[in-house]
Amino acid sequence: MSERLCIDALAFGGSGVGRLDGKAVFVPLTAPGDQIRCRIVQDRKRYAEAEMIELLAAAPQRREPPCPVFGDCGGCQWQHLPYGEQCNWKERIFAETLQRQAKIEASVLRPLVPAPDEWGYRSRVQFKCRQTEAGFVMGFYRRGTHYVIDVASCPIAAPRLNEVLALFRRWLPDSSCPHLVPQVDMEVDDEGRVRVTVHALGKAAAALAEYLRPLAEQAGISLFMQCGRKETLLRVCGEEALHILPLGAGSLRLAYGAGGFAQVNLEQNRQLVREVCSAAALTGREKVLDLFCGMGNFSLPLALQAGEVVGIENYAPAIRQAELNARANGLKHTRFQSRPAEAAIRDVAAAKAFDLVVLDPPRTGAYEVVRELVRLRPPRIIYVSCDPPTLARDLVPLLHGGYEVVSSRPFDLFPQTYHTESVTVLRLGA
């Protein structure tokens, strides 16, 4: 049975929202103002999930998505919305989440920082692969499934990565074992260098490496093979490290190895780093603790202005890279430790008073760390988040523990999706 529905808003997660008999109904791929016919697929006590089966009347602001697989591919949710409209809703959803869940005052919420480019911004892409009866398929999972949709190019991927995608779409089907390649990771850095990691099943890696090496060398691509977890990464050819410029050209140059992490939107990462450094307002004397520090994306820019920076990260290769980056950039007043943040903060922070704690946790947030911060009471905290709901959850114990939010600002690192990054600044009350 189908239902008529008017879409009134967008929700975190990307779906449009309408109401049937007072119950919220979430419908993917819709826009505020759409009149649709939908089918309920999950009917729960407080809300329902539905799929659109007919667009009866389109919202005035709707646009034609440029990607031919939009709606099938699970990567993007909002290509049918003009970019300005996407930004307006991201800002609104972010503000509503913090106000509703953490009771944050509207006066401390700052406007969203939009991306300079809504297309071609992704510096890192994972392409799923499958050998089918019809041939080799390379692309992305269909929304909600593990079925691979064939993709010739991706409009949000950096142009250089689309060029390399075209090469591997030619190369891999001609290899001896395309059926043993489940995934290919591609990355491009701030200097235009490309690194590709081919995932191989069983004993296919050696044959694939021998076949791909001369092709990659001729194309100027750094090539790696991976046969399982990151510990199995093996360099085939090319330079191991890629580089980011977190403060722009002429300043720091930070390397990260295969399997390491860098933000997918390099230009917006610079905006994030500048925001954190500006909010830190360091004078050269402060001691800074950077939790979930990775290879030093925030630690090392902050070290330019701090008295001492201690970085904590559980992934040991990232810590080794952070140490190398500190030495390469002549920063001697930094220390890095490979430990879980939850354990390290009890020892490191308790032994030494820090003037500022920066944390940039994964999407799951940092609730246990936050509880320790309430006990240790550093004067200032900067929380970089990639998930508004877990940010709001983590802010609650800080606010109850005597902290106040000075400012909170969303950043759009992921145009065409619902995802939002943010920087929240807190200080300990009197």
Backbone torsions as a table, in degrees:
resi	resn	phi	psi	omega
1	MET	NA	138.2	-179.5
2	SER	-107.6	159.3	-178.9
3	GLU	-130.9	144.6	170.3
4	ARG	-82.1	140.8	-176.2
5	LEU	-149.5	139.1	171.7
6	CYS	-102.4	127.9	178.9
7	ILE	-85.7	125.2	-174.7
8	ASP	-104.0	-26.8	-171.3
9	ALA	-157.3	176.2	171.2
10	LEU	-113.7	151.3	-177.5
11	ALA	-119.8	159.5	171.4
12	PHE	-58.4	131.3	-171.9
13	GLY	109.5	-18.5	171.9
14	GLY	102.0	-14.8	-176.6
15	SER	-75.5	152.1	168.5
16	GLY	-78.2	157.8	-176.5
17	VAL	-128.4	129.3	170.3
18	GLY	-130.6	-176.9	-178.8
19	ARG	-132.6	135.4	173.5
20	LEU	-122.5	117.6	-179.1
21	ASP	52.6	38.4	177.2
22	GLY	84.4	-8.1	-178.6
23	LYS	-95.2	134.0	177.8
24	ALA	-68.3	136.2	178.2
25	VAL	-124.1	123.7	-177.2
26	PHE	-100.8	126.4	-175.4
27	VAL	-131.5	113.1	178.1
28	PRO	-62.1	154.3	171.3
29	LEU	66.6	25.1	176.1
30	THR	-114.2	168.3	-177.6
31	ALA	-132.9	149.2	176.7
32	PRO	-57.0	127.8	-176.0
33	GLY	103.5	-14.9	176.4
34	ASP	-64.8	138.7	166.7
35	GLN	-106.8	120.1	-172.0
36	ILE	-131.8	165.7	164.7
37	ARG	-112.8	129.9	-175.0
38	CYS	-133.2	163.8	177.1
39	ARG	-119.9	127.2	178.2
40	ILE	-70.3	127.4	178.8
41	VAL	-111.1	-23.0	175.2
42	GLN	-142.1	115.2	-179.7
43	ASP	-109.7	107.4	-178.1
44	ARG	-107.0	176.7	-173.6
45	LYS	-64.2	-43.2	-173.5
46	ARG	-104.9	-14.3	-179.4
47	TYR	-157.4	171.9	178.1
48	ALA	-136.3	154.4	173.7
49	GLU	-114.2	139.4	-175.5
50	ALA	-139.3	167.3	172.7
51	GLU	-121.5	141.6	179.2
52	MET	-76.5	129.7	176.5
53	ILE	-110.9	-14.7	176.0
54	GLU	-159.0	133.2	173.3
55	LEU	-92.8	104.3	-176.3
56	LEU	-75.8	-42.6	178.0
57	ALA	-148.7	123.3	-176.1
58	ALA	-80.2	144.6	172.8
59	ALA	-60.4	146.3	-177.3
60	PRO	-58.7	-30.9	-175.1
61	GLN	-86.4	-2.6	-179.6
62	ARG	-59.9	146.2	173.7
63	ARG	-129.9	164.5	178.0
64	GLU	-79.9	120.5	179.0
65	PRO	-63.6	134.8	-178.7
66	PRO	-74.5	-18.2	-175.6
67	CYS	-89.8	126.5	-177.4
68	PRO	-66.5	-19.2	-179.5
69	VAL	-106.4	9.7	177.0
70	PHE	-60.3	135.7	-177.0
71	GLY	99.9	-36.6	172.7
72	ASP	-88.4	-49.1	177.4
73	CYS	-65.7	140.5	-178.1
74	GLY	-88.0	3.5	-173.7
75	GLY	-76.6	-39.1	-176.1
76	CYS	-115.7	148.0	177.6
77	GLN	-117.0	-21.0	-167.2
78	TRP	-126.6	24.4	179.1
79	GLN	-61.5	-21.3	-179.0
80	HIS	-80.1	-0.1	178.8
81	LEU	-111.0	136.3	172.8
82	PRO	-56.2	150.2	-172.1
83	TYR	-62.0	-38.9	178.0
84	GLY	-59.2	-37.5	178.1
85	GLU	-67.2	-40.4	176.3
86	GLN	-57.8	-46.7	-178.8
87	CYS	-63.1	-41.7	178.9
88	ASN	-59.0	-43.2	-178.7
89	TRP	-73.4	-35.1	176.3
90	LYS	-62.4	-44.6	179.3
91	GLU	-62.4	-42.8	-178.7
92	ARG	-66.9	-45.5	-179.3
93	ILE	-64.5	-40.9	177.9
94	PHE	-60.7	-48.6	-178.8
95	ALA	-62.8	-45.2	-178.7
96	GLU	-63.9	-36.7	179.4
97	THR	-63.7	-47.2	-178.6
98	LEU	-70.6	-36.6	180.0
99	GLN	-71.0	-39.7	-177.2
100	ARG	-75.0	-45.8	-172.5
101	GLN	-89.3	-30.1	-176.8
102	ALA	-118.9	1.4	178.6
103	LYS	57.6	37.7	177.8
104	ILE	-72.6	137.0	178.5
105	GLU	-70.1	139.7	-179.2
106	ALA	-60.7	-27.6	-175.1
107	SER	-66.4	-20.8	-178.4
108	VAL	-98.0	-2.0	-179.7
109	LEU	-87.8	122.6	-176.2
110	ARG	-101.3	159.5	-176.7
111	PRO	-64.3	151.7	177.4
112	LEU	-65.9	143.8	174.1
113	VAL	-96.6	109.5	-177.9
114	PRO	-74.6	159.9	176.2
115	ALA	-76.7	143.8	177.8
116	PRO	-66.7	-26.5	179.3
117	ASP	-131.5	126.1	178.0
118	GLU	-85.2	-12.6	178.9
119	TRP	-123.2	156.2	173.2
120	GLY	65.3	26.7	-173.9
121	TYR	-97.3	-19.3	-173.0
122	ARG	-75.6	121.3	178.9
123	SER	-92.0	-5.2	-178.4
124	ARG	-143.7	127.9	-176.9
125	VAL	-139.4	139.4	172.6
126	GLN	-106.6	118.6	177.8
127	PHE	-101.4	125.4	176.8
128	LYS	-83.3	147.5	-176.0
129	CYS	-131.1	150.0	175.2
130	ARG	-158.5	136.8	173.7
131	GLN	-90.6	119.6	-178.7
132	THR	-116.4	174.3	177.2
133	GLU	-62.6	-28.7	-179.3
134	ALA	-85.5	-8.8	-179.6
135	GLY	133.1	-173.7	-177.7
136	PHE	-80.8	130.8	-178.0
137	VAL	-116.5	133.0	-179.3
138	MET	-138.4	118.5	-177.4
139	GLY	-179.7	-126.6	-175.5
140	PHE	-133.0	160.4	176.7
141	TYR	-68.5	139.7	170.0
142	ARG	-63.7	145.2	-175.9
143	ARG	-52.4	121.6	176.4
144	GLY	78.9	9.4	-178.1
145	THR	-138.6	178.9	170.9
146	HIS	-110.3	22.4	174.5
147	TYR	-82.7	127.4	-175.5
148	VAL	-88.3	124.9	174.8
149	ILE	-92.3	130.3	180.0
150	ASP	-71.5	131.7	-176.6
151	VAL	-132.2	120.6	178.6
152	ALA	-78.9	-32.5	175.0
153	SER	-159.4	159.4	-177.7
154	CYS	-121.3	122.5	-174.9
155	PRO	-67.9	-19.3	178.4
156	ILE	-94.7	-7.2	177.1
157	ALA	-79.7	147.9	176.6
158	ALA	-55.9	141.5	-178.5
159	PRO	-52.3	-39.0	-179.6
160	ARG	-62.8	-35.4	179.1
161	LEU	-69.6	-34.5	175.6
162	ASN	-65.9	-33.8	175.6
163	GLU	-64.5	-43.0	-179.4
164	VAL	-71.0	-35.3	175.4
165	LEU	-56.6	-43.6	179.9
166	ALA	-60.6	-36.8	178.7
167	LEU	-65.4	-48.5	-176.9
168	PHE	-70.3	-27.4	174.5
169	ARG	-66.6	-24.9	174.4
170	ARG	-86.1	-41.4	-172.3
171	TRP	-72.3	-48.0	-170.1
172	LEU	-64.5	-40.6	178.4
173	PRO	-62.0	-24.3	179.7
174	ASP	-88.4	-0.4	177.8
175	SER	-77.3	172.7	-178.8
176	SER	-78.9	-12.5	-174.2
177	CYS	-147.7	55.0	178.8
178	PRO	-61.3	-25.1	-179.7
179	HIS	-70.9	-9.0	179.6
180	LEU	-106.4	17.9	177.9
181	VAL	-115.0	101.2	-179.0
182	PRO	-86.2	-19.7	-173.2
183	GLN	-160.9	147.5	173.9
184	VAL	-132.0	122.8	178.3
185	ASP	-98.7	133.6	178.9
186	MET	-127.1	138.7	-179.7
187	GLU	-138.7	144.6	172.5
188	VAL	-130.6	141.6	-175.0
189	ASP	-103.5	-174.2	-177.9
190	ASP	-67.1	-13.2	-179.4
191	GLU	-108.8	10.3	175.0
192	GLY	84.5	4.0	178.7
193	ARG	-78.9	145.6	-176.7
194	VAL	-117.7	136.6	175.0
195	ARG	-125.8	133.5	-179.1
196	VAL	-123.3	132.2	173.9
197	THR	-115.4	117.3	178.1
198	VAL	-96.6	121.9	176.7
199	HIS	-86.7	133.2	-177.0
200	ALA	-130.6	142.1	178.6
201	LEU	-95.5	151.4	176.3
202	GLY	61.3	-134.8	-177.5
203	LYS	-103.1	25.0	-175.0
204	ALA	-75.9	-18.4	-170.8
205	ALA	-59.0	-43.5	-175.8
206	ALA	-63.3	-46.1	179.9
207	ALA	-66.2	-40.9	178.6
208	LEU	-64.5	-42.6	179.5
209	ALA	-60.7	-44.4	-179.7
210	GLU	-62.9	-39.8	-179.7
211	TYR	-70.8	-43.2	-173.3
212	LEU	-82.4	-23.7	-174.6
213	ARG	-53.2	-55.7	-177.3
214	PRO	-64.5	-32.0	178.1
215	LEU	-66.7	-46.0	179.9
216	ALA	-65.6	-41.7	179.5
217	GLU	-61.3	-43.4	-180.0
218	GLN	-64.9	-33.0	-179.3
219	ALA	-85.9	-4.6	-179.7
220	GLY	72.5	34.7	-177.7
221	ILE	-109.5	134.6	171.0
222	SER	-78.9	128.5	-173.2
223	LEU	-120.7	134.3	176.0
224	PHE	-128.8	154.0	172.7
225	MET	-116.5	146.5	176.9
226	GLN	-138.2	130.6	-175.3
227	CYS	-114.1	15.2	-178.3
228	GLY	169.8	-124.1	178.2
229	ARG	-73.1	173.5	-175.8
230	LYS	-59.6	-25.1	-178.7
231	GLU	-63.8	-17.9	-178.1
232	THR	-90.2	1.5	-179.2
233	LEU	-57.0	133.0	-179.8
234	LEU	-135.0	125.8	178.7
235	ARG	-74.7	132.2	177.3
236	VAL	-99.9	-46.7	178.2
237	CYS	-163.2	162.1	177.3
238	GLY	86.5	173.2	179.5
239	GLU	-70.5	144.5	-178.6
240	GLU	-76.4	-40.4	-169.7
241	ALA	-91.3	143.6	162.7
242	LEU	-105.9	166.7	-175.1
243	HIS	-133.8	143.0	170.0
244	ILE	-117.7	156.7	177.9
245	LEU	-118.4	85.9	-170.2
246	PRO	-67.1	-18.8	177.3
247	LEU	-116.0	12.3	-177.8
248	GLY	92.4	176.9	-177.2
249	ALA	-64.8	147.1	175.7
250	GLY	87.6	3.9	178.3
251	SER	-124.7	-131.8	-177.7
252	LEU	-67.3	146.8	174.1
253	ARG	-129.4	111.1	-173.4
254	LEU	-110.2	128.8	179.2
255	ALA	-94.1	150.8	170.4
256	TYR	-143.2	137.8	-173.7
257	GLY	-87.4	175.9	175.7
258	ALA	-60.6	134.2	-175.7
259	GLY	87.4	-9.4	178.3
260	GLY	-82.2	174.5	-174.9
261	PHE	-116.2	135.9	166.4
262	ALA	-142.0	150.3	178.8
263	GLN	-57.9	145.9	-176.3
264	VAL	-75.6	-21.9	179.3
265	ASN	-109.9	97.7	-170.8
266	LEU	-68.2	-36.9	179.4
267	GLU	-68.0	-43.0	178.3
268	GLN	-70.5	-26.7	173.6
269	ASN	-61.0	-38.3	177.0
270	ARG	-62.6	-38.0	177.1
271	GLN	-64.1	-41.1	177.4
272	LEU	-61.0	-47.6	-177.8
273	VAL	-62.8	-42.4	178.8
274	ARG	-62.8	-39.7	179.4
275	GLU	-63.7	-44.3	-179.7
276	VAL	-64.8	-44.5	179.8
277	CYS	-64.4	-39.8	178.3
278	SER	-65.8	-43.5	-179.8
279	ALA	-67.2	-31.4	179.7
280	ALA	-65.7	-34.3	176.7
281	ALA	46.6	52.5	-176.0
282	LEU	-79.0	151.6	-177.2
283	THR	-113.4	-1.3	-178.7
284	GLY	103.0	-5.8	-178.2
285	ARG	-110.7	-18.1	-169.2
286	GLU	-73.1	152.5	172.4
287	LYS	-102.6	126.7	-173.7
288	VAL	-119.9	134.6	174.0
289	LEU	-110.2	122.3	-179.6
290	ASP	-112.3	109.4	-179.0
291	LEU	-95.2	142.1	-173.6
292	PHE	60.3	49.9	-167.0
293	CYS	-79.6	-15.2	-177.5
294	GLY	57.8	-137.2	-178.1
295	MET	-90.8	12.5	173.8
296	GLY	105.7	23.5	-176.9
297	ASN	-55.8	-40.8	175.7
298	PHE	-101.9	-35.7	-175.3
299	SER	-55.4	-47.9	-171.1
300	LEU	-77.7	-39.5	169.8
301	PRO	-58.6	-39.7	177.9
302	LEU	-66.8	-33.0	-179.0
303	ALA	-65.0	-20.9	176.3
304	LEU	-64.3	-21.8	-174.9
305	GLN	-123.2	-2.5	-174.7
306	ALA	-101.5	164.0	173.0
307	GLY	-78.0	-37.0	179.1
308	GLU	-157.6	142.4	176.0
309	VAL	-129.2	130.2	173.8
310	VAL	-114.6	124.5	179.8
311	GLY	-110.1	138.8	-179.5
312	ILE	-124.2	131.7	179.4
313	GLU	-154.6	136.0	-176.4
314	ASN	-78.5	-21.6	-177.5
315	TYR	-87.4	105.4	-171.6
316	ALA	-56.8	-42.2	178.5
317	PRO	-59.7	-33.5	178.0
318	ALA	-67.1	-37.7	178.6
319	ILE	-66.7	-41.6	176.2
320	ARG	-60.5	-38.3	178.9
321	GLN	-68.6	-38.3	177.4
322	ALA	-61.4	-41.3	177.9
323	GLU	-64.3	-42.3	177.2
324	LEU	-63.8	-40.3	179.4
325	ASN	-65.1	-38.7	178.1
326	ALA	-62.4	-45.6	179.7
327	ARG	-65.4	-42.9	-177.8
328	ALA	-63.4	-27.3	-179.0
329	ASN	-102.8	10.5	174.9
330	GLY	68.4	28.9	-179.0
331	LEU	-100.9	104.0	-172.6
332	LYS	-96.1	-11.1	-175.6
333	HIS	-102.1	42.9	177.1
334	THR	-125.9	148.0	173.7
335	ARG	-137.0	141.0	-178.3
336	PHE	-129.6	143.0	179.7
337	GLN	-133.6	137.3	175.7
338	SER	-93.2	97.2	-178.8
339	ARG	-154.5	155.9	170.6
340	PRO	-63.0	137.4	-177.7
341	ALA	-59.3	-36.9	-177.1
342	GLU	-61.2	-38.6	-179.9
343	ALA	-80.9	-40.1	-174.2
344	ALA	-65.8	-37.3	-174.8
345	ILE	-65.2	-29.7	179.3
346	ARG	-67.8	-34.7	-176.6
347	ASP	-90.6	-53.5	-174.1
348	VAL	-66.8	-50.6	-175.9
349	ALA	-70.0	-32.2	180.0
350	ALA	-70.9	-29.8	-177.4
351	ALA	-82.0	-20.0	-174.9
352	LYS	-144.3	129.3	179.6
353	ALA	-74.6	127.1	178.2
354	PHE	-107.7	141.6	178.3
355	ASP	-81.3	-26.6	-176.6
356	LEU	-146.5	135.9	172.1
357	VAL	-117.6	126.9	175.3
358	VAL	-110.2	133.5	175.1
359	LEU	-135.0	136.6	-178.4
360	ASP	-133.9	72.6	-172.3
361	PRO	-78.4	170.7	173.8
362	PRO	-70.2	-177.5	-174.4
363	ARG	-58.7	-26.1	-179.4
364	THR	-72.8	-8.5	178.1
365	GLY	83.6	-162.5	-173.3
366	ALA	-146.6	51.0	-173.1
367	TYR	-61.4	-43.8	-179.4
368	GLU	-67.0	-37.6	176.5
369	VAL	-63.1	-43.4	-179.1
370	VAL	-61.1	-39.4	178.7
371	ARG	-63.4	-36.0	176.0
372	GLU	-68.9	-37.6	179.0
373	LEU	-62.9	-37.3	177.1
374	VAL	-61.1	-37.4	179.5
375	ARG	-73.5	-39.8	-175.8
376	LEU	-81.9	-27.9	172.3
377	ARG	58.9	54.6	170.7
378	PRO	-64.6	149.6	-175.5
379	PRO	-62.0	-35.3	-176.2
380	ARG	-138.7	147.6	178.5
381	ILE	-134.7	136.7	170.2
382	ILE	-119.4	119.0	-176.1
383	TYR	-110.0	113.9	175.7
384	VAL	-97.5	121.9	-173.0
385	SER	-126.3	147.5	173.2
386	CYS	-113.2	12.9	-177.5
387	ASP	-149.6	103.9	-176.8
388	PRO	-56.3	-41.3	-179.9
389	PRO	-62.5	-42.5	179.2
390	THR	-73.5	-29.7	173.1
391	LEU	-60.8	-49.1	-179.5
392	ALA	-59.8	-42.8	177.9
393	ARG	-59.5	-43.8	-176.8
394	ASP	-73.7	-25.5	179.1
395	LEU	-71.1	-27.8	-174.7
396	VAL	-58.9	-51.8	178.3
397	PRO	-64.4	-30.7	177.1
398	LEU	-66.1	-42.8	180.0
399	LEU	-67.9	-38.4	177.3
400	HIS	-71.0	-22.6	-178.1
401	GLY	-92.3	11.4	174.1
402	GLY	106.6	2.0	178.4
403	TYR	-91.3	156.0	173.8
404	GLU	-130.2	145.6	179.0
405	VAL	-81.0	122.5	175.9
406	VAL	-82.3	-43.5	178.9
407	SER	-161.8	154.4	174.7
408	SER	-145.2	125.7	-172.8
409	ARG	-133.3	126.0	175.7
410	PRO	-83.0	150.5	176.6
411	PHE	-128.8	138.6	177.3
412	ASP	-95.7	100.3	175.4
413	LEU	-95.8	-7.9	-170.8
414	PHE	-135.1	65.7	176.3
415	PRO	-55.2	149.7	-177.8
416	GLN	78.4	-0.6	176.1
417	THR	-124.7	171.4	178.7
418	TYR	-86.2	-5.6	-172.5
419	HIS	-69.8	143.8	-178.9
420	THR	-138.8	133.2	171.6
421	GLU	-95.9	161.7	178.5
422	SER	-157.0	160.0	174.2
423	VAL	-126.7	119.4	179.9
424	THR	-117.9	129.0	-177.6
425	VAL	-108.4	127.7	179.9
426	LEU	-126.1	151.6	173.9
427	ARG	-135.2	153.2	179.5
428	LEU	-77.5	128.2	-179.4
429	GLY	-70.1	166.9	-178.5
430	ALA	-68.0	NA	NA
